[in-house]
Amino acid sequence: MDYFLTWGHSPWGQQILTHVSWNLLWAALFAGVAFLVAHASYMVLSAHRKRHPAETDAMEAVQTCRRAFRGTPASRGPSTGSWRRRC
């Protein structure tokens, strides 16, 4: 392991990393390129389902209702049930 990493000691006697081999640069480059290829192939091969407008409207209505009734616990008062009952 001394080939890739070189360790030394700080003035306080702690063991510290003083050198990393440039050979690891190629491993990091390969990992980055492999990630980009995997991500690109996933985006190309995955199904991009387009939602029906009624489905998106329902999701937006739920989000709007959640935002309208959000606040601090003190501002909400005693528990009156879930946000679904209030919308």
C-alpha positions as CSV (number, residue, x, y, z in Angstrom):
1,M,0.0,0.0,0.0
2,D,3.0,2.3,0.3
3,Y,3.0,2.6,-3.5
4,F,-0.2,4.6,-3.7
5,L,-0.1,6.4,-0.4
6,T,2.7,8.0,1.7
7,W,2.2,8.7,5.3
8,G,4.1,11.1,7.6
9,H,3.8,12.7,11.0
10,S,2.6,16.1,11.9
11,P,4.5,18.3,14.5
12,W,1.9,17.1,17.0
13,G,2.8,13.4,16.4
14,Q,-0.4,12.6,14.4
15,Q,-0.1,10.4,11.4
16,I,-1.1,12.3,8.2
17,L,-1.3,11.6,4.5
18,T,1.5,13.4,2.7
19,H,1.3,12.0,-0.9
20,V,-1.2,10.2,-3.2
21,S,0.1,8.5,-6.3
22,W,-0.9,9.9,-9.7
23,N,-1.8,6.4,-10.7
24,L,-5.0,6.7,-8.8
25,L,-6.0,9.5,-11.2
26,W,-6.8,7.0,-13.9
27,A,-9.0,5.0,-11.5
28,A,-11.0,8.1,-10.7
29,L,-11.2,9.1,-14.4
30,F,-12.4,5.6,-15.3
31,A,-15.0,5.7,-12.5
32,G,-16.3,9.0,-13.7
33,V,-16.6,7.9,-17.3
34,A,-18.3,4.7,-16.2
35,F,-20.8,6.7,-14.2
36,L,-21.5,9.0,-17.2
37,V,-22.0,6.1,-19.5
38,A,-24.3,4.3,-17.1
39,H,-26.4,7.4,-16.4
40,A,-26.7,8.2,-20.1
41,S,-27.8,4.7,-21.0
42,Y,-30.3,4.7,-18.1
43,M,-31.8,8.0,-19.4
44,V,-32.0,6.7,-23.0
45,L,-33.4,3.2,-22.1
46,S,-35.8,4.1,-19.3
47,A,-39.4,4.7,-20.0
48,H,-40.3,8.4,-20.0
49,R,-44.0,8.2,-19.1
50,K,-45.9,11.4,-19.8
51,R,-48.6,12.0,-17.2
52,H,-52.2,12.7,-18.1
53,P,-53.2,16.4,-17.5
54,A,-55.9,15.3,-14.9
55,E,-53.2,13.4,-12.9
56,T,-50.9,16.4,-12.8
57,D,-53.8,18.7,-11.8
58,A,-54.6,16.4,-8.9
59,M,-51.0,16.3,-7.8
60,E,-50.8,20.1,-8.0
61,A,-54.0,20.5,-5.9
62,V,-52.6,18.3,-3.2
63,Q,-49.3,20.3,-3.1
64,T,-51.2,23.6,-3.0
65,C,-53.3,22.3,-0.1
66,R,-50.3,21.2,1.8
67,R,-48.6,24.5,1.3
68,A,-51.7,26.4,2.5
69,F,-51.9,24.6,5.8
70,R,-48.2,24.4,6.6
71,G,-47.0,26.4,9.6
72,T,-45.4,26.1,12.9
73,P,-47.0,23.7,15.5
74,A,-47.9,26.7,17.7
75,S,-49.7,28.4,14.8
76,R,-51.7,25.2,14.1
77,G,-53.3,25.0,17.5
78,P,-54.7,21.7,18.8
79,S,-54.6,18.8,16.5
80,T,-57.8,18.8,14.4
81,G,-56.8,15.9,12.1
82,S,-54.8,15.6,9.0
83,W,-54.5,18.1,6.3
84,R,-56.7,16.0,4.0
85,R,-59.7,16.7,6.1
86,R,-59.1,20.5,5.8
87,C,-58.8,20.5,2.0
